[in-house]
Amino acid sequence: MLSYLRGTLVTVQKIGSGRVLLILDVNQVGYEVQILPRMVKELPEMGEDAQIYTHQQVREDQVLLYGFGSAAQRDLFRQLIAVSGIGPQLAVALLDTFALSDLVQAIVGGKTRLLSKTPGVGPKTAERISLELKTKLSQWREQAGIASVPDAAPVASVQEDVEMTLLALGYTPGEIAPALQAVGQSAALSKTADAGEWIREAIAWLSE
């Protein structure tokens, strides 16, 4: 199995259903690698060298490569696709919606309503992900060196109202999670404060 590829970045193009395909020239062999859309901003200029961590999937009719910016991101992808009903595209969607540490924290914390806002991930799928991975990821994130951020967000009953309101206002799960952490750590709000106060502080933080 290929662990990573290092070569010259030839091209990046969007293909159907929001997928992004990268072509990497490694010793005059062009590899097609599907990457997370969020990675496009992190790539070097065309013609420059790049290193992509890869997961190789072999099917009866084709061999597919999925690419990631870090080994930890690739390893989490592998854990996600090991969950029943989670295919590569759903795993890509989850990793593209959330920052790595936020996704791990959402799964370990059982924040299924937040996870289910990922395109293609319904409530039952979110519950399955959390149920099957929360213990594994709690241990894995320490081994992978992913910092466990103390939960500074509001209590669950308040947080649910805050998250649903912010989602309705157009913010993404990847924006909401760090906003609530930042507000909880910097603002003089108790974890049981009114949802409206958390919403106002979070919007102010997101607008900076």
N, C-alpha and C positions, 0 to 999 in steps of 0.2 A: 504494500500500500504506500502511496506517495504521502510523505509527511509535509513537505513544502516544495515550492518551486522558486528558483531565483533566476531571473532573466530580464530581457528588455521588454518594456511595455510597448506593444504594437498598436493596440486600439481598444477602446471601450465603447460599447454600444448597447442601447436599450432594445430589448426584444419584447415579445408579447407578455401581457399580464404583469407589467412593471418589473420584469426581470432584467438584470444587467449582466452582460457577457463581456469578459475581459480576454484578450488574446495576448499571451506571453511567449516571447521567443526565447527558448532555452536551447542553446547550442544548435541553432538553425532548425529547431522543431517548434512549431506553433501550437501551444496548448490553449484550448478553450476552457475558460473557468467562469462559472456563474458566481458572482460576488454579491454581497449585501449592497443595496442602493446607497446606504449611508457611507460606504467605503469610497465612493467616487471622489469625494472632497479630500480624502486622505492620500490619494494616489499621487505619485510623482508625475512629471510631464511626460508626454509621449516620447519614446526614444530613450528614456532613462531607465536605470535598473530598478527592479522592484522584487520584493520577496513576499510570496503569498503562501500562507499555511493552507493545506488542502485536505479535503475529504474525498475519497474516491468511491463512487457507487457503481457497482457492476450489475447491469440488468441483462436479460437474455438478448436484447437487441441493441444495446448501447452501453458505453462507459461514460459516466458523467463525473465532472470535477466541480466541487464547491470550494470557494476560496474565502479566506478570512484574514483579518489584519493581525491576529495574534493566535498563539497556540491555545490560550484559555478560551477564546471565542470559538475556535474550532472544536475544542473538547466539549464545550457546553452544547454545541450543535449536535454532537454525537449522542450526548445524554438525552437530548430532546427527542431525537428520532427513534430512540429505544423505547419511548413511551407508546403504548398501543394507540393507534389512530393518528399519530403525528408523523407526517411525511416530511421530506426535505423542504418543501415550499412553505409549510406552516412554521417549521423551525426557522427558516430564513425570515419570515414575517415577524416572528417574535424577537429575533435578534436585531432586526432593523427598526422595530418600534421602540425598544428599550435600550438604554445603555447597558453594558454587561452587568455591572454591579446592581443596577436597578432591577433588571430582570431576575437575577438570583434572589434579591431581597423580596421581590413580589412573590416568587414561587415559595421560598422558605416561609414567608409570612402568611401564606394562604390567601393572598389578595386576588381571589378569583375573578371578581367583577372588573378589576383593573386589567387583568390578563385577557379577559374575554372581549375587551375593546380592540384587540389586535385583529386585523382583517382575517376572516376565516376561522377564528377561534371562538367557539360558542361556550356558554356557561359550563356544560358537561365536560367539554374538552379541557377547559381551564381547571376544573376540579380534579380531573384525572392527572393532569400535569403536576399540580401541587401535591396530590396524594402520593404519587409515585416517586417524586423527586425531592420533596422537602428535606428528608433525612439525608439523602445522598449529597445534595448540594450544600447542606449545612456543614458537612465534613469536607467536601471538595473545595469550597471556596477558601478554606484555610490553607489547604495544600497548594492551591493555585495562586495564593498570595493576594486574593481579592479582599479588600478591606470590608469588614462588616460594620456598616454605619449604625450607630445607636439609633433606635427608632425614636425620632423626635416628632413624628407626625401625631395628629390628634387621635383620641381613642377611636376604636373601630366604628362605633355608631355615628360619630361626627364625621370621620374620614370618608365614609361611604357617601354622605350627602355632599361633602366638599368635592370629591372626585367626580361624581355624577354631574354636578353643576359646572365644573370646569370643562369637562368633556363636552357638555352641551354648548359651551361658549366657544368651542373649537380648538381647545388645547389638546395636545396628544398625551398619552400615558407617559411617554418619555420625558415630557416637560413637567407634568404634574408631580411625579414622584420626587425629583430633586427640589422642586419648589416647596413642597410641604416639609421636606427635611430641613431646608435652609430657613424657612419661616420658624419652624419649631426650635431651631438652634439659636436664632438671632432675635426674634421678636419676643416681647413680654407676654406671651400667650400661654395659658395653661392647656394641657392636653384635652381638658373637658370644656374649653371655651366654646362659645356659640359658633355654629358652622359659618354664619355670615362674616364673623371676624376673621376666621381662617381664610375664607374666600377672598376678602378684601386684601389681606396681607399677601396672599399667594399671587393675586393679579398684579399687585404693585411690584412684587419681586420679578415676575415674568415680564413686566413692562420695562424693566431697567435696561 
